Amino acid sequence: MISLPHNALASDEGMWAMLPILVYGYERDQDIVWIADRSRKPLSVTTGELAIARGRTKKNKFRLQTHEAPNPNKLRSAVEAGIRDCIQLFTGSPHKGSKNNFGFLAYQKWVSLFRRPNQRNSWEKEFPPGQKMYATSTSAFYDITIFGKDGCAESNLFSQFLEEASLLLDKPELKEIADKFRKSAEAWDDLATTLLPEEVPLLKEARELLLTKHHLLLKKGNSALDEIHQSNERLTEIEVQMDEDFPLNSSQTSDLRATVVDKIMTVHDIEFEAIQKLQAVIE
């Protein structure tokens, strides 16, 4: 996604991020490919731009999928399997990768990195005040609220899914659990805002610029690129300023980290109760 022009992300050979897109049209005479990618507007890229983006990581080997109409006879079992996979990611071992990077263990690991400043990879060691702390705060905010989505940590989307599943599976209890995931979305939003807090003008401005860029893409698509690049220029200025004059002193930085921990544990506790109830209904 970093290589696609409409994302307007800084080109960096050391960075890559995968996000599926849907190609729905090709105009050979103009060398234009039409794609659907979050925006409410059609997006277009040249075939060369698309080839560069698709070739960014060798392991994917220009992978394609074609999709046919879904089989309604398999819908019920697919929904049940999806919910069980969700429970597994929260409580068990993932299909791939360390279990400490998923579900409740991931929240506990994240909190540990805040609470134990002397341990390896702690936030205090890895992200001291300055550009490093600013970079990780904006990155975490981006991943929670923006990356591949429109809303916090996709909890609202999952709550809608559970409401539909309650009808399909004839399990009205899922509606109550859907409400808990809406509360989870609110808690994620609170956590994201805490990372770039309202009371620190420069960090608040960075947060608002990131959201502005995202909403411009969603609303206007390619036609918003000039405005998005203007936001990027201001974000670069703020990043430079972070090393020259970081807006938090040592005590304020410690207080912010402690507040972030509280917000993470709020998310953890809401989702722990929700998953327990989900297990009781499904398994």
Backbone torsions as a table, in degrees:
resi	resn	phi	psi	omega
1	MET	NA	-25.6	-179.3
2	ILE	-64.1	-28.4	-177.4
3	SER	-82.8	-16.0	-176.7
4	LEU	-79.6	127.1	-172.7
5	PRO	-57.0	-36.6	-175.1
6	HIS	-68.6	-17.2	177.2
7	ASN	-79.1	-19.7	174.9
8	ALA	50.4	45.3	178.2
9	LEU	-100.6	149.6	-178.0
10	ALA	-62.4	131.2	178.7
11	SER	-71.3	125.7	-177.6
12	ASP	-148.0	115.0	-177.8
13	GLU	-64.1	-18.1	179.5
14	GLY	-88.5	-2.9	-174.9
15	MET	-120.5	145.3	171.1
16	TRP	-155.8	155.0	178.4
17	ALA	-152.0	133.6	-175.9
18	MET	-96.5	135.2	175.4
19	LEU	-149.6	123.5	-178.8
20	PRO	-68.7	145.4	174.7
21	ILE	-129.6	161.0	178.6
22	LEU	-111.9	118.9	174.1
23	VAL	-89.5	122.6	-177.2
24	TYR	-124.6	0.3	179.6
25	GLY	-162.7	153.2	179.1
26	TYR	-145.4	124.7	176.9
27	GLU	-109.4	100.0	-173.1
28	ARG	-60.6	-41.9	-175.1
29	ASP	-66.6	-27.0	179.1
30	GLN	-101.9	-4.0	-177.1
31	ASP	56.5	43.7	-177.2
32	ILE	-118.3	135.0	173.3
33	VAL	-111.3	132.3	177.9
34	TRP	-98.5	130.4	-177.2
35	ILE	-131.9	152.7	170.9
36	ALA	-104.6	126.3	-177.2
37	ASP	-155.5	78.2	176.4
38	ARG	72.4	-40.5	-175.2
39	SER	-64.8	149.2	173.3
40	ARG	-76.1	-9.7	180.0
41	LYS	-108.4	151.6	174.0
42	PRO	-61.8	142.7	177.9
43	LEU	-116.3	146.2	178.9
44	SER	-134.0	146.7	174.2
45	VAL	-139.9	161.9	173.7
46	THR	-77.6	162.3	178.1
47	THR	-63.0	-33.4	178.2
48	GLY	-66.0	-42.6	178.5
49	GLU	-63.6	-40.5	179.0
50	LEU	-66.2	-39.8	179.8
51	ALA	-63.1	-40.8	178.5
52	ILE	-62.9	-44.4	-179.4
53	ALA	-64.6	-43.2	-178.1
54	ARG	-71.0	-25.5	-178.8
55	GLY	-92.1	7.1	-173.9
56	ARG	-62.5	-37.2	178.5
57	THR	-119.6	126.3	-174.3
58	LYS	-65.4	-32.8	-172.7
59	LYS	-65.1	-22.0	-179.4
60	ASN	-83.6	-17.2	172.1
61	LYS	50.2	45.1	178.8
62	PHE	53.2	44.2	-173.3
63	ARG	-63.7	139.5	177.0
64	LEU	-126.1	150.8	168.2
65	GLN	-131.6	139.4	171.1
66	THR	-112.2	143.9	-174.0
67	HIS	-122.8	136.0	174.8
68	GLU	-107.2	176.2	178.6
69	ALA	-60.3	140.0	-179.7
70	PRO	-67.1	153.4	177.9
71	ASN	-90.3	109.1	-176.7
72	PRO	-62.7	-23.1	179.8
73	ASN	-68.5	-19.8	-179.4
74	LYS	-100.7	-0.2	-171.9
75	LEU	-63.8	-46.5	-177.4
76	ARG	-60.1	-48.2	-179.0
77	SER	-67.1	-33.2	179.1
78	ALA	-67.9	-39.9	178.4
79	VAL	-64.4	-45.6	178.2
80	GLU	-60.7	-43.1	179.8
81	ALA	-63.8	-38.3	178.6
82	GLY	-64.0	-41.7	178.6
83	ILE	-65.7	-40.9	178.6
84	ARG	-64.7	-37.2	176.0
85	ASP	-62.4	-40.2	178.3
86	CYS	-61.4	-47.1	178.9
87	ILE	-60.0	-41.6	-179.7
88	GLN	-62.2	-40.4	179.7
89	LEU	-65.6	-33.1	179.3
90	PHE	-77.0	-36.4	-166.8
91	THR	-116.0	-20.6	-173.4
92	GLY	-119.7	-152.6	179.1
93	SER	-93.2	137.4	179.3
94	PRO	-72.1	164.9	177.5
95	HIS	-64.9	-28.1	-176.7
96	LYS	-152.4	141.4	177.0
97	GLY	94.2	173.4	-177.9
98	SER	-72.0	137.3	178.6
99	LYS	-66.3	-19.7	178.7
100	ASN	-73.8	-5.6	179.1
101	ASN	-103.0	9.4	-177.7
102	PHE	-135.3	150.2	170.5
103	GLY	59.4	-146.4	-173.3
104	PHE	-66.8	-32.9	177.3
105	LEU	-64.9	-33.0	178.1
106	ALA	-66.7	-41.7	177.3
107	TYR	-61.6	-43.8	-178.7
108	GLN	-65.3	-39.1	176.9
109	LYS	-64.1	-43.2	-179.5
110	TRP	-60.9	-45.4	179.0
111	VAL	-61.4	-41.4	179.0
112	SER	-59.9	-37.9	179.7
113	LEU	-67.7	-22.6	174.7
114	PHE	-84.8	-42.5	-170.8
115	ARG	-79.6	-23.3	-176.2
116	ARG	-115.2	87.1	-173.5
117	PRO	-64.4	-22.6	-176.7
118	ASN	-90.8	-7.6	-178.4
119	GLN	-78.5	161.0	-179.9
120	ARG	-60.2	134.8	177.7
121	ASN	68.0	17.8	177.0
122	SER	-63.0	154.1	-179.7
123	TRP	-64.4	-34.3	-179.8
124	GLU	-64.5	-38.5	178.7
125	LYS	-75.6	-47.1	-172.1
126	GLU	-78.3	-31.7	-172.8
127	PHE	-130.4	67.2	178.8
128	PRO	-67.6	162.2	178.6
129	PRO	-52.4	136.6	-175.2
130	GLY	130.1	-154.7	-177.2
131	GLN	-62.5	-34.1	-177.7
132	LYS	-66.7	-44.3	178.7
133	MET	-67.0	-40.2	177.6
134	TYR	-61.9	-44.3	-177.7
135	ALA	-63.0	-43.0	-177.4
136	THR	-74.2	-31.4	177.8
137	SER	-68.5	-43.6	178.7
138	THR	-68.7	-36.0	179.0
139	SER	-65.2	-44.5	179.1
140	ALA	-65.1	-41.2	176.9
141	PHE	-59.9	-45.0	-179.8
142	TYR	-60.9	-46.1	-178.1
143	ASP	-65.2	-36.3	-178.1
144	ILE	-72.9	-43.2	-168.0
145	THR	-105.9	-20.2	-167.6
146	ILE	-123.9	-45.3	-167.7
147	PHE	-56.5	110.0	174.7
148	GLY	67.2	17.8	-173.4
149	LYS	-152.4	178.1	172.0
150	ASP	-137.6	78.6	-176.5
151	GLY	143.2	164.2	-167.6
152	CYS	-77.6	117.4	171.1
153	ALA	53.6	17.0	175.9
154	GLU	64.4	13.8	-179.2
155	SER	-67.4	-36.1	176.9
156	ASN	-63.6	-41.0	178.6
157	LEU	-62.6	-41.9	-180.0
158	PHE	-66.7	-35.5	178.3
159	SER	-64.7	-38.6	176.5
160	GLN	-64.2	-41.2	177.8
161	PHE	-59.4	-43.8	-178.6
162	LEU	-65.9	-34.6	176.4
163	GLU	-64.1	-43.0	176.8
164	GLU	-66.4	-39.4	179.7
165	ALA	-64.6	-32.1	-179.5
166	SER	-61.9	-33.2	177.7
167	LEU	-78.0	-45.4	-176.9
168	LEU	-64.4	-40.7	-176.1
169	LEU	-93.8	-2.2	-176.9
170	ASP	56.0	49.9	178.6
171	LYS	-130.3	85.1	-176.8
172	PRO	-60.8	-20.4	179.3
173	GLU	-61.1	-23.1	-178.6
174	LEU	-66.2	-23.9	178.3
175	LYS	-65.9	-39.6	177.6
176	GLU	-64.0	-39.4	179.3
177	ILE	-68.8	-34.3	176.1
178	ALA	-58.7	-38.9	178.3
179	ASP	-62.8	-35.8	179.4
180	LYS	-67.2	-36.5	178.0
181	PHE	-72.4	-24.9	171.9
182	ARG	-66.6	-39.1	175.9
183	LYS	-65.9	-35.0	176.0
184	SER	-62.1	-41.5	178.6
185	ALA	-60.8	-41.0	178.0
186	GLU	-64.2	-38.8	179.5
187	ALA	-68.1	-38.9	175.6
188	TRP	-63.1	-40.8	178.9
189	ASP	-62.1	-41.7	178.3
190	ASP	-63.2	-42.4	177.8
191	LEU	-62.2	-46.1	-178.4
192	ALA	-61.3	-42.7	179.7
193	THR	-65.9	-34.7	178.7
194	THR	-63.0	-34.2	-179.9
195	LEU	-64.4	-31.5	176.7
196	LEU	-128.8	77.9	-163.2
197	PRO	-71.6	152.9	-178.5
198	GLU	-59.6	-37.4	-172.8
199	GLU	-80.2	-1.9	176.3
200	VAL	-111.5	100.5	-169.2
201	PRO	-52.3	-42.5	-176.9
202	LEU	-68.6	-39.7	178.4
203	LEU	-71.7	-36.4	175.0
204	LYS	-61.6	-42.2	179.5
205	GLU	-62.3	-41.9	178.5
206	ALA	-61.2	-43.1	178.5
207	ARG	-59.9	-46.1	-178.0
208	GLU	-66.8	-35.2	177.3
209	LEU	-65.9	-40.9	178.2
210	LEU	-62.6	-42.2	178.7
211	LEU	-68.8	-38.3	178.4
212	THR	-60.3	-46.0	177.7
213	LYS	-56.6	-46.0	-177.5
214	HIS	-63.1	-46.5	-177.8
215	HIS	-68.2	-32.5	175.2
216	LEU	-63.1	-43.6	177.8
217	LEU	-61.6	-45.4	-178.4
218	LEU	-63.1	-39.5	-172.9
219	LYS	-85.7	-39.5	-170.3
220	LYS	-115.5	-17.7	-178.5
221	GLY	65.4	-139.3	-176.1
222	ASN	-57.6	-31.2	-176.2
223	SER	-68.9	-10.5	-179.2
224	ALA	-92.6	2.0	-171.2
225	LEU	-59.0	-40.7	-179.8
226	ASP	-61.2	-43.7	178.5
227	GLU	-66.0	-38.7	179.5
228	ILE	-64.9	-41.0	178.8
229	HIS	-65.6	-33.2	175.3
230	GLN	-62.8	-42.6	176.2
231	SER	-62.2	-40.9	178.8
232	ASN	-60.9	-39.7	179.4
233	GLU	-62.4	-43.2	178.7
234	ARG	-67.3	-38.1	177.3
235	LEU	-62.0	-37.6	176.1
236	THR	-63.6	-42.2	177.5
237	GLU	-60.6	-42.2	179.2
238	ILE	-64.7	-41.4	179.5
239	GLU	-59.7	-44.4	178.1
240	VAL	-61.4	-40.6	-178.2
241	GLN	-65.4	-25.5	-177.3
242	MET	-60.8	-37.6	178.4
243	ASP	-79.1	-29.9	-178.2
244	GLU	-78.6	-37.0	-175.5
245	ASP	-154.7	76.7	-178.7
246	PHE	-65.8	133.9	-169.6
247	PRO	-79.2	2.2	179.1
248	LEU	-123.8	137.5	173.4
249	ASN	-84.5	-178.5	-174.5
250	SER	-61.1	-44.5	-179.6
251	SER	-65.0	-42.4	179.6
252	GLN	-65.9	-35.8	177.5
253	THR	-64.6	-43.6	178.2
254	SER	-63.3	-40.8	178.9
255	ASP	-63.6	-39.8	179.8
256	LEU	-63.6	-43.8	179.2
257	ARG	-61.1	-41.1	179.8
258	ALA	-64.5	-39.4	178.6
259	THR	-65.9	-40.0	177.7
260	VAL	-60.3	-41.7	178.0
261	VAL	-58.6	-45.9	179.2
262	ASP	-59.3	-40.5	-178.9
263	LYS	-68.0	-39.2	177.5
264	ILE	-61.3	-44.4	-177.4
265	MET	-69.6	-28.3	174.2
266	THR	-63.6	-44.9	175.8
267	VAL	-59.6	-48.0	-179.3
268	HIS	-54.3	-49.2	-174.1
269	ASP	-68.2	-39.5	178.0
270	ILE	-63.1	-47.0	-176.3
271	GLU	-73.4	-29.3	177.1
272	PHE	-62.6	-45.8	178.3
273	GLU	-64.8	-40.8	-179.0
274	ALA	-63.9	-42.9	-178.6
275	ILE	-69.4	-37.2	175.7
276	GLN	-58.2	-44.9	179.6
277	LYS	-67.1	-37.0	179.8
278	LEU	-65.3	-40.3	176.9
279	GLN	-60.3	-42.3	-177.8
280	ALA	-65.2	-32.4	-178.7
281	VAL	-80.4	-39.1	-170.7
282	ILE	-93.8	-36.0	-171.9
283	GLU	-101.2	NA	NA
